[in-house]
């Protein structure tokens, strides 16, 4: 049986979600600074505050490509790589991202996830509220961090958001 929920306003989970979305745009500043540091046009990177992750395909300079391992993680076995990591961490501090958490990590911390055999989908409104559709009682699983709503409320909000984005 399908069940519908929305994030409960004012909870620690809601605050963590709002903080995530408030901080996320600042990553573009970090990307720009990393690009300037490397002399590259950086268009995507892992949003990780402790370690620099880049797609090596976007790098043109062979010396920069050598700074990364096969999966795009910055190596720290050279003086240049250590300098880049140190500067990257300064960029993180400058942009006040030293406590940034990815959405999937926040969801895991607060129990907003499914287990094998369960279904969970969601959409995020322009106000950064999250609406969920599941086949299990997410409110019980999260100890009240989400509240049950009707399917009609869920669909109405979804349509309202579609109109806003058009």
PyMOL commands that set and color helices and strands:
alter all, ss='L'
color gray80, all
select helices_A, chain A and resi 12-24+27-38+56-58+62-65+79-94+103-109+138-141+151-165
alter helices_A, ss='H'
color red, helices_A
select strands_A, chain A and resi 3-7+120-124+130-134+146-149
alter strands_A, ss='S'
color yellow, strands_A
deselect
rebuild
show_as cartoon
